[in-house]
């Protein structure tokens, strides 16, 4: 994490001074994009001045429908866009269930049906395919003009770091305006939660649990003491759904960093897979010990999420521990939502004996592209640029200021007051309802930590989000020194990694379950496990990941 922050801080200085990146010129040299200024004063108002356009512009927009938006033409957010831009937005709304398929089919036929701009949740792989097909156009020159990309550059100041390297594709071009949400609650999504009343009864302080042995002994003491007092041996230790591996990663981090994308870690600039290390074997051996002691629920390897949720909501408490973002699976009216509390990350041999936790750093994702059919790329771009302004980044989630959300009062407290965040807004209108106030986060937006972390606490004592905030205190600053934010692969690399990573992840998770439950013996089966990884082209996949990571550092000036 420290290295990532250092890189990002260096980027802020680097990009504010000079050139950055670009695409290959015809002679094979790298075309550099320099920060520039200047704009057509006859067509556009001064940067940051509304309306953006001096004369009304028409912009055709292709987007997927939303079950939560009743009418795109009359939506309040649409009306604000049209007023603030001085534009007429004309919508081509496609069924969301087949949106990406239709976009790809249109691309295959040359993109003739595309409108000026296309909004959607594009993967980087899809973005590169569209770019290679030349049905969308690069917007790099506009992104690096601080007058034209006024709000995109202003967003970097709000964030405190430069996100441009993470939206730069392998050819050096930027093709999409992203969505980027620095929701602090999502950074540590592999927290461990213990049912605190039982540990209080046993005289165990959760903050005293620091090592794997502490973890084992605390669980063993509680689970075997009939803490619910019903005279039955019905308490279970750790449980989960079969598709969730947060609990395993939490424990594994005490041996090797396992929480990165696809179990990837970075050490001294070298990308590796955790499951190829001896520390992974050591971690699995320890987790098997927990299983053999009866501290891991066998159903954690087979039940679905509904079964896991049902177990959490039994009338009589039986679940001692689980991992994840928080206790959101427990009913809103159930006091147990706030009786489960965070256990700090365990000390790790991988981290010189200091606590180590999984971190999912906020990564930008493509949401707005300009098509080859657009006659005025800069005008279309300025629409997307305004979408990531702070005003519209808030509107697309919370709606209209003074109607759907309010400014906080002097005595209000934010959800993340424990982390030092000031009150930012008071939610009025619920988010996941059918409405016509906002676009339900369709398209790009950029929100810094202070926004979601500054949502005012309602005062409801059963709001488990407060517990998530308190738990985050234990996890702040415990991520790895080096981390992967995002890897932008070339189309050739995507052909290798998309299926390769999926197959590897499936196999690794299957074998982890077999090793832990004893279906396979880890001592005698480890070498066969490693050999099978090689037959699945693990080294080739790793080479692609390393190449993508190296490119990211190169764009960053590192």
N, C-alpha and C positions, 0 to 999 in steps of 0.2 A: 504494500500500500504506500509506503514511504517513497518508493521509487516511482510509482505511478504519479503521486502528487508532485514529485520533483519534476517529472517529465512535463506534466500539465502546466506547472508554473513556468517552466522554461519556454513552453509553447506560447504562453501569453506574451512573454518578452520577444520571442523570436518573430511571431507573426505581426507584432505591432511595429516591427522595425523594417522588415524587408520581404523578400520573396519567399515562396513556400514550395508549391509543387505544381505539376502540370502534366500534360500528355506529351508523347513523343512527337517531335518535329519530323519532317520528311527525311532529314539527314540522320535520324536516329538519336539525336541529342535530346535531352530533356528540356521541354518548354517550361519556363518558370512563370508562375503567376505572381505578379507583384500587387501589393495593395495600391489601389488607385482611387482617385476621386473624380468628380465631374459628372454632370447629367444634362439632359436636354431641358433647359429652363423654360422653353416654350410649351413643353408637354407635361412636365411634372413640377409640382410645388417643392419647396425646399425640404431637405431630409428631415423627417420627424414632424412635418407639417401636414395637417389634414384639411381637406381631402388630398389624397396622394396625387390624383390626376386633375389637371386643369380643365380638361373637357371630358365628358362622359365617355367611358369605354365599355365595350361589350366583351365579356369573357365567358367562353363556353366551358362548362365544368362537367366532367364525367366522374361519377362516384357511385358507391354501392348504397342500396337502401338501408334503412335502419328501422327496426321495430320500435325504437324509442323516439323517432322523429316523425311528426304527423304530416308536415308539409314543408318541403325545402324552400319553396318560393316565398312563403309568408313567415318563415321561421325568424324569430327575433334576431338571432345571430346573423342571418342573411341580410336583414334590413340594416344592421349596423355595418356590415361589410360594404354594402352598396352605398350607404351614406358616407362612410369614412374614406372609401376609395374614390367615390364618384363614378360608380360602375353599375352596369346591369349584368347580373349573373344569370346565365341561361344553363339550366341543369339537364343532363342526360343521366337519369337514375336507372341503374341496372340491378337485378336481383343479387343480393349479397351472397346467396348460396352458390352461385355460379360465376361470381364476379371475376375471380382470377382466371378461371377457365376462358371466359369471354375475352378478357384482356389479352391472354396469350394467343387465342385464335385470331384475334384482330391483328396482332403483331405478325403472325405467320402469313397473313394475307397482305402485308405491307403497311398496316396501320392506317389505312385510308379512312376508317370509321372513327378514329380517335378524335376527341375534341381538343380544345387548346391545352387544357390541363387535365391531369388524371390524378385523382385522390385514391388512396387505398393503403392497405397494410402489405407493402411489398417486402419480400425477403431480399437480402443483398444478392442472392443468386438470381432471383427473378429480375432485379434491377440490372445486373450485368448482362443478362440475356437480352433484355429490351434495348440496352445501349449498344450491344454488339449487332443487333438487328437494325440499328439506326432509326428506330421508330420513336425514340425520345432524344432530346438534345441536351448536351452538357450546359450547365449553368455556372460553371466555374468563374468565368470572367465577371459575372454579376455578383457572385458571392464575395469576390475580392475587391469590389468597389464599395467603399464604406459609405458613399452617398446613396448608391442604388440599394445595397443590402443593409440599409440603416438598422432595421430591427433584428436581423440575424447577427450583426456585429454587436448591437446593444445587448443581445441575449448572452453573449460571451462575458460581458461585464457583470450581468446579473448572476451568472453561474460562478464566475471567478476562475474559469479555465476555458481553454480553446477546444471546441468540439470538432473543428474543421478536419483535422487529420483522421477522425473516425468516420467521416462521411466521404472521404476521398477513396475512390475506387482504384484498383491495381493499375489502371492506365493513367493515373494521375488526375483524372477529372472528377468533378462533383456533378451528379446527375439529379439529386433529390434534396428537397428541403425536409428535414426530419421532424419527428416527434421525439422529445427528450424530457423525461420526468424524473427529477431528482427526489423521488419519494423516499425519505429516510427510512421508512418502515420496511421497504423492500430490500435494503442493503444486506441485512443479516436475516435471511429467511430460513436458516437452519438452527434456530435457537432450540435449546432443550428446556422443557417445562416439567416441573415436579409439582405434585399435589402437596402444597406447603403445610396444611394442617397435620398431615401424617408425619412430616419431618419435624415439625414443632413438637408434636407429641413424643417423638423419639429423641428430642434434644439435639437435633442436627441443624446447624446453620447452613443454608444453601451456599452462601458465599465462601464457606470453608471447603467446599468441594473443588479441588484444584487439579488433582491427578487422576489418571485412570483407576488407580487403587482406591482413592477417595470415593470416586463415582461408584465403583463396584460395592464397596463396603456400605455406603449410605443406602443404596438400593436394597442390598441384602438385608440390612437391619430392618428396614421398613416393611418390605414385602413379606418377610417371614414372621412378622409380629402381630398379625391379624389387626391391622390398623383401623379397619372399619368396624371392628368389634362384633361381628355377627357369628363368631365361632366357626366360621368356614374358611377353608384355604382357597378363597376365590379371588384374592388380589393378584393382579398381574403387574409385572414391572413395566417394560417399555412395549408399547404397541403402536401400530401404524396400519396404513393400507399397503397392499403389496406394491403399488406403483410409486410409492413415496420412499425415498432413501435418505431423508434428512437426518433421521436418528443415527443411521450408520455413518454418514459423513461427519456428524458431530463428534462421534467417538473416534473415527479414523483420523481426524485432524490432529489428534494427540500423537500420531505416529508419522503421518505424511499429509501434506495439504491435498485434500480430496474434493474440495468444494468448487473447484474451477469448472469452466465449461467443459463438458465431456471428460471430467476427471483430469483436466490439464493443469499443470503448474508451470511456473517459470522460476528458474534459479540461475542467476548471473546471465540473464538473457537467453538461456537455453530452455526451450519448451520440452516438457516431458509428460508422460502419462503416469499417474500415481500408481496404477495397477501393475506397472512394470518394475516397481521398486520392492526391495526386501522389506521396507517399512509397511507396505500394503499387506504383505504376508503376516508380519508381526501384528498388525492391527486386526486382521481377520482372526488370528489365533486368539487374541484377547476377547474379541466379540463372541467367539465360540465359547469361551469360558463363561461369559455372562449367560449365554444360551443354556449351557449345560447346568448352570446353577438355577435355572428356572426364572431368570430375570428378563428374558425377552419372550414375548408372546409368540407361539408358533403361528398364530393367525396373522401376524404381521407380514408373513410371506405369501399369504393367499387371499385374505379378505379384500373386498373392494372398499371404496371410500365411504359408501353408505353403511357398510358393516362397522367400519372404524368409528364413524359418527354415532351410530347407535350405541356402541360400547361406551363412548364418552358420556352419553346421556342416560345410562342406566339409572334407575331410581336409587339404587344403592351403589355408591362409588366403588369401582374396582380398578380403575386405571391409575397407576402410580405416575407414569411418565409418558410423554410423547414429544416429538420434535416438530418444528415448523415455525411459521410466522407468529402464530398466537392461538388462542383458544376459541377461535371463531366458529368451530364446529359445535360448540355447546350452545344450547338454547339461550335466547336473549334474556329470559327471565330467571335463568339458573345462576345462583351465586357462585357456582364453581367456575364460571367464566373468569372470575377475578381471583379465585383461590389457587389456581395454577400459577406458579411464578417461575421466572427464569433462573436456570443454573448457569453460572458463568462459563465461558469456553474453557476447556481443559488446557493445562500446560502441555506443551508439545516438544518432543525431541527434535522435530523438524524446525522449530522456532527457538532453538537454544534454551529450552526450558520455560519459555514465556507462553502465555495464552495465545491460541491460534483459532480463529473462526473463519468460516466460509463467508466470502463477500461477493455479492452480485453488484458490481458497480454500474451506475446508470449508463446505458449505451444508446446512442441515437439510432433511430430506425427510419428508413425511407417512407415518406407519406405523400409527397407532392412532386410530380414530374411534369415537364412541359413536352408536348408531343411535336412531332415533325410537321404537323398541320398548322401549328400556331404561326400566324403571320407577324406577330409582334411579341417576341420572346421576352423582352424587357418588361413590357406591361404585364404579361402573365406572371413573370417572376415576382414583380412587386406585389401582386396579390398574395402569393405564397409567403413573401417576406413579411407582409403585414400580419399574416396568420400567426406568426411566432412572436408577435409583440406581447408584452406582458398582459395588456388589456384583453386581447383575444385568446391568449393561452389560458387565462382564468375563465373567460366567458364560455369557452368550449367545454368546460367541465362543470362549472357552478352556475352559469347563466348570467343574468343581468344584474349588475351592481344596484343595490337599493331595492331590488325586487326578489331575486333568488338568493342573494347573499348580501350581508351587511358588513359595514366596518365595525370592528370591535369597540366595546366601551372600555373605559379606563380600568375597571376592576376585572375584566375578563382574563381568563388564563388559557394559554394555548395547550393543545394536546401534548406538545413536547416541551413544556416549560422546564422539565427536569434537565433537558439538554441545552437550555438557554435560549429557546426560540420565543420571540415575542408574538402576541396575538396578531393574526393577519386578516382573518375573515370569519364571519359567522355563517354557517350553512343554514339556509332557510328551506329551500326546495330540495327534496330527496333526489338523488342522482338517477337511480335505475327505475324510472317511471316513464310512461309515455307522455311526451310534452312537446312544445313547439317553441321553447325558449333558447335552446342551444343545439349544436350539431353533434352532441354526444361523442365528443373527441374524434370526430371524423376529420382527417387532414392533419397537418403538422401543428405542433405547439411546443413551446419550451418553457418549463417551469423549474425554477430553482428551489432548493430545499426549503427555504423560508416560507414558501406558499403552503404546501401541504402540512409541513411541520407547525405552521402557525394557525391551523384551523382551531377555532375556539372549542374547548371542552364543554360539553353540554351540562356537566355536573352529575350526569348519571353514574352512580357508583358501580354499575354493572357494565360500563363501557370498557371492554377488554383492550381497546386501543391505548388506553392509558397504561395498561400493563406492558404492552408492546414497547411503549416509549420508555418506561422505567427499565425494562429489560435491555433496551438498546444501550443504556448507560454502561452495562457490563461488557458490551461487545465493541463499543467505540474504540478504534485504534488497535484492534486485535487481528486485523486481516493480514495477509501476507505482504511482505515488502514489495514484491513484484506480482503483478496480477494482469490477467487478460481482460480487457474491456470488450473488445470485439475483434474478430478476424475477418477481413474482407478478402475472399478467395477469387482467383481468376476463374473463368469458365472451365478451363481444363482442370484446375484444382478442385472445383466444385464437383466435377464428375467423379473424382476419387473420394472426396471427403463426405459428400452427402450420404451415400449409401454405406461407405466404409465406417464412418462414425456411428451410424445407426446400428449396424451389425455388431460393431465392437461393444457398444454400450449394452446391447441386449445380452451378448455373451458374458460380459463382465458381471452384470447384475445377476444373471442366472448362476454363474459359478460362485459368486459371493454368497448367495443364498445356500447353495449346496455345501460349501465349505463351513458355513456357520452352523447349519443344522446337522452336519455330519454325514450327509448323503455322499459327499466326496471327502476323502481324507486329505487335508491340506498338506501334510508332511510328504505324502507319497504322490500327490497329484499336482503339486506346484509346478514342477518342470513341464508336465504335459500341458498345463494351463498356459504357460509362457510360450511354449512351442506352437500351440494353436493360435495364439495371438499373431505370431509371425506369419502363419499360413493365411491369416485374414488381412495381410498387408498393413499391419500396424505401423511398420517403419515408414512405408510410403505415405500413409496418412499423416504421420508425425512430420515428415519432411515438408508436406504442404502447409501444415500449421506453422512450422518454423519460418518458412518463406513468407507467409502472410504477416507473421509477427515482426519479422525483420523489415518488411516494407513499411509497417506502421511506424517503427522506430525511425526509419529513414525519412519518412514524411515529417516526423516530429523533429527532425534535425539531430537525431541521436545516432 
